[in-house]
Amino acid sequence: MYSPAARTLFASAVRTSKPRNAFGNISVRTVVTLKDVKYTATATASGGGRNGHVEAGNLKLNLALPKELGGNGKGENPEQLFAAGYSACFLGALQAVAGKLGKQEMAKNAVVTAQVHIGTPTNQPGFGLSVDIKVAGIDEELLQAGHAFCPYSRALGQGVVVSVSTT
């Protein structure tokens, strides 16, 4: 399914090595903050959480726990939605940086697959996520440039400000 040029990137909330920038140099971790907002996506979940409903614009989905987590698997789940968003965002990032590298044709033919894994974290209670991004049809230079540019990759690798409140 993937060409020999396919590469894998792994993002995890728990890092065992010092973070590195796109050039392999050790970098200081800074949380991503926004100086202005260009667009806001809004989604609303209701019902039974992972066995409820979610709406985002024209997207209306019934949610269900996957069979692997004890559910009936007859609906979508948050990990699928995250994988869909990440893969589309990563492909867009590749296409956005390809022009600067003279690799527009390569990016146009790229195929991005995101796998979002949910499981038990090593050092804390509850659940944790890890992500594998596999990209077919591109080289390492474009892969790393896209990864450095992608907002999903930045959020997972550098952190993001999350505000939680009641309405």
KAPEUR-V809794 format. One record per pair of residues at least 24 apart in sequence whose C-alpha atoms are under 8 Angstrom apart, sorted by the first residue. I is the first residue (numbers start at 1). J is the second residue. D is the distance in whole Angstrom. If there is no record, write none. Layout:
i=I j=J d=D
i=I j=J d=D
//
This chain:
i=2 j=135 d=8
i=2 j=136 d=5
i=3 j=136 d=6
i=3 j=137 d=7
i=5 j=136 d=6
i=5 j=137 d=6
i=5 j=138 d=7
i=5 j=139 d=6
i=6 j=134 d=6
i=6 j=135 d=5
i=6 j=136 d=5
i=6 j=137 d=7
i=6 j=138 d=7
i=7 j=133 d=8
i=7 j=134 d=6
i=7 j=135 d=6
i=7 j=136 d=7
i=7 j=140 d=8
i=7 j=143 d=8
i=8 j=132 d=6
i=8 j=133 d=5
i=8 j=134 d=5
i=8 j=135 d=7
i=9 j=131 d=8
i=9 j=132 d=6
i=9 j=133 d=5
i=9 j=134 d=7
i=10 j=130 d=7
i=10 j=131 d=6
i=10 j=132 d=5
i=10 j=133 d=7
i=11 j=130 d=6
i=11 j=131 d=5
i=11 j=132 d=7
i=11 j=153 d=8
i=11 j=156 d=7
i=11 j=157 d=7
i=12 j=129 d=7
i=12 j=130 d=5
i=12 j=131 d=7
i=12 j=156 d=7
i=12 j=157 d=8
i=13 j=128 d=8
i=13 j=129 d=7
i=13 j=130 d=7
i=13 j=156 d=7
i=13 j=157 d=8
i=19 j=157 d=8
i=21 j=148 d=8
i=22 j=144 d=6
i=22 j=145 d=7
i=22 j=148 d=6
i=29 j=158 d=6
i=30 j=158 d=6
i=30 j=159 d=7
i=31 j=158 d=5
i=31 j=159 d=5
i=31 j=160 d=5
i=31 j=161 d=7
i=32 j=154 d=7
i=32 j=155 d=7
i=32 j=158 d=7
i=32 j=159 d=6
i=32 j=160 d=5
i=32 j=161 d=7
i=33 j=160 d=7
i=33 j=161 d=7
i=50 j=77 d=7
i=50 j=78 d=8
i=79 j=116 d=6
i=79 j=117 d=7
i=79 j=118 d=8
i=80 j=116 d=7
i=82 j=116 d=7
i=83 j=113 d=8
i=83 j=114 d=5
i=83 j=115 d=6
i=83 j=116 d=6
i=84 j=114 d=7
i=86 j=114 d=7
i=86 j=152 d=6
i=87 j=112 d=6
i=87 j=113 d=6
i=87 j=114 d=5
i=87 j=133 d=7
i=88 j=112 d=8
i=89 j=150 d=7
i=89 j=151 d=8
i=89 j=152 d=7
i=90 j=146 d=7
i=90 j=147 d=7
i=90 j=150 d=6
i=90 j=152 d=8
i=90 j=153 d=8
i=91 j=146 d=8
i=92 j=150 d=8
i=93 j=146 d=5
i=93 j=147 d=7
i=93 j=149 d=6
i=93 j=150 d=5
i=94 j=142 d=7
i=94 j=143 d=7
i=94 j=145 d=7
i=94 j=146 d=4
i=94 j=147 d=8
i=94 j=149 d=8
i=94 j=150 d=8
i=95 j=146 d=8
i=96 j=146 d=8
i=97 j=142 d=8
i=97 j=145 d=7
i=97 j=146 d=6
i=97 j=149 d=8
i=98 j=142 d=7
i=101 j=142 d=8
i=103 j=142 d=8
i=106 j=137 d=7
i=106 j=138 d=6
i=107 j=137 d=8
i=107 j=138 d=7
i=109 j=137 d=7
i=110 j=135 d=7
i=110 j=136 d=6
i=110 j=137 d=5
i=110 j=138 d=6
i=111 j=135 d=6
i=111 j=136 d=5
i=111 j=137 d=7
i=112 j=136 d=7
//
